[in-house]
Each structure stands twice: as C-alpha cells, then as structure tokens.
Amino acid sequence: MAQELALFGGPKAVTRTDELGAAGGRAFTDEDKAAVLEVLDWPNMYASNPQFEEEFQEFIGTEFVLGTNNGTSAIHSAYFAVGVQPGDEVIISSHTWHLQVSQILALHGIPVFCDVDPRDACIDPEDIKRNISDRTRAIAVVHPYGAIAPMDEIMAIAREHDLAVVEDCSHAHGATYKGRKVGTIGDVGCFSLQGSKLMIGIEAGVMVTDNEEYYERAIVLGHYGRIAQLKSAKYLKYNDPDQAEQAPTCFGFKYRMNPMAAALATAQLRNLPEQNKIRRDNALYLTEKIAEMGGDMLRPPYERPDTERTWLNFICHYFEDATGVPRERYIEAVCAEGLHVTGGRAGYLPIYWNPLYEERADMWGPGYPFDAPAVTNKVTYERGMCPEAERIWKRGINVPVLHNECSQELRDEIVEALVKPLRNIDALK
C-alpha cells in the first residue's frame, strides 16, 4: 500500500535534512580565501589575471584565453569579435538566459530564435537550418544546465553557410563532447564565473578561441591596455608603444577581470574536476532511479550520447497530461515531503515572451534596432513560434543539485520525495 503523502499528514520522505543542506550547500574553502587575500600583498596586484588566463588555457586547450569582468561582457566580446554588424542576424536558442541575447541588440544585430530539443532544451539543428537567411552572421549555442548541444550537426551547418559559432558554456565548465571540452568546438567559447556557477569568481567571465583575429578584436573592444601587445598593425596603432604621449584609444569598455576574481577563479579551477565528479556521481544515481520509477509522469535530465555533461541544475520534466494533476500541485506535494523543488530555473521562459522582443521595443530611438535602415529582413516574435521551448518551460521541475558527497540513504530519500506523489497521484486530483 502506498504511504500517505506528507501533504495530508503522512511521514516525510526526506528525514536527513541536515545532510541535505550540507550536500547541497556551497562554501568557499580556505584555499579560496587565501588566494583572494594574497592579491593584497602582491607588488603587482594585477598579477593574478595572467596567472588565471595561463591556467585556464592549460585546462581548456585553446590558443587564446581572455578573462573578463563577467560572462555578459565575454559574450558581447564574442559577438563583436566574429563581426556582428547592424542588421545582421544571429540564430539563437529560445531557451536561454536573456543576457546571451541582449548583447546581439547591443551591436544593433537581430536575434532569430530557434526551437529546442524536447529532451534537454538544447537548440534544434533542424530549426537552425529553417532560420538561416542572407543576413545570418552567426549561430549562438548554449549548453543549458550543463546538457551538451549536438555540436557536430551545428558545426556542419555553420561551415556549409560560412557562419561563426559562439558557444555559451556558462553552465558547462569542464563538460565534454566526444572527448573535447565545450567552448573549444565553436569558433569562440564564453564562460560565466558568476556566483551561482560551477566555477566562481563571484563576478567574472572568460572568452576563449583559437582564432587570433577574434582574440585581437575582443582586446580592442574591452581591454585597451593590452592593445600594445597585439601583432596586427591595424589594431596596434590604437596603442602604439612608440607613441608614448598618445593615450590608448579604441572603445575602452574596460572588460578586464577584477584581480581578486581572477585569484578566486584560479583556486576554484584547480578543484573543478573533483567537484564535477562528485556532482556527476550524485546526479547519475538520481537519474537512474527516477528513470526507473518515474514512468511516463516524470523524466530525469537527459545526457546526449558521447558527452559528459555537467550539473549546474537538475531539471526533471513533469508531464501533466500523464498525471492529470497540475505541476504546481505536484510541486506542493514534493515540498511537503521535505524536498524543496521549484518550477524550472527562474528566468528561462521563452525569451521572445519578453516585451523587449514581443513588442519590438524601440531601444535606440524610433525603429531601432528592429526596423533600422540596416535591417532588410523584418523579424517578428510571436507566441507559439517555438512550441517545444514553451512546453519545456511549463513542465520543468528544478531539483536541488548535490554538490558534495553524501550518503546513498539521502539520495534514496530524494528519489522517494519525487516519486511518492506519483504513486499517490489520485490523492492529488
């Protein structure tokens, strides 16, 4: 007989609440703290910046690494680097964080939203093909929650149409696709090191590439103090070391990473592989058990073959059509069992629902950017245009990630908290 739900007075599935808090919590180590404080004692307080870039280069394997003050500036740098111009279109997932998209608008480009794979919310290559036009400049790929997009198919499309590929790896530090680290497969890779990410600088980011032209363009955009180190004469002239009386010029956005963030990120990077392994061991156990017990009502996160994803979030899919119970009611029942879950990751509703796109807002003045003279293809954003992205938003269940080692008993209690309401689904109707 199914045990009575905690929602109606039965015993809670999760009893190891202290262990759950410890397993899901994240705290800075003594090494993290020492690294930050050490910056204050260095004669050159900026020495942590090149140290971070060198260690991240060794970790990621690209020829060029550029630390930035946040992930958003890394993405802005990437779009500028690959040459997004006014009126150019950038194909992008409809299921992503809005700042990946808004940097297209910052360059007066036009985002073109694609639908996603219903299994993992990664951009759908077939929809990419349908959305390519004569104004397409680039494809922007996000690896949502650590799930890895089908990069072979995406790169084949990009090469066929001579398009740049920008990877947003802000959820996927250390993830691999067919043995290659994400961020190294597209033309440019971007990482956020913000305080909620798998690797933290609190506020920091990284742009990586093997293309020297892209690297130098990113320097010109946001790192005027480093222009004198570049090879290209067309950029070197903006900070000619032989013209000492001339101040460095060009854009001067000052996207340089804060040295304390660089020191913290370096310490975090050294522990990232081990932390990813712990999260992965926990996540794969939960995935296996939920797949066995969730039936057609609850599906665990998906891992594409030949990939090793990361686990920034553990997003399950709840199928209301199969249960006959609204998602909100199921969430209420799971929370009553002692496991705090929410409806997906906040902010990941289909981006084009945002009034900025839905209403085609005049950001830079009347008609700009969506109806500016440079725009030759009128792009509109209507609800229903990406049905899978809209369905994913409505069925997501965000389960706490276990960042630290924990007992199998706790993991079993988490599974029980998720499946117990499914066994008692009629009681929730």
Helices and strands as residue ranges (DSSP letters): G 6-8, H 17-24, H 30-39, H 48-60, E 64-68, H 71-81, E 89-93, H 98-106, E 110-114, H 125-131, E 136-142, G 144-146, H 151-161, E 164-168, E 176-177, E 180-181, E 188-192, E 205-209, H 212-222, G 224-229, H 233-236, G 237-239, H 259-293, E 298-299, E 307-308, E 314-318, H 320-323, H 327-336, G 351-353, H 355-358, H 387-395, E 396-399, H 408-423, G 425-428
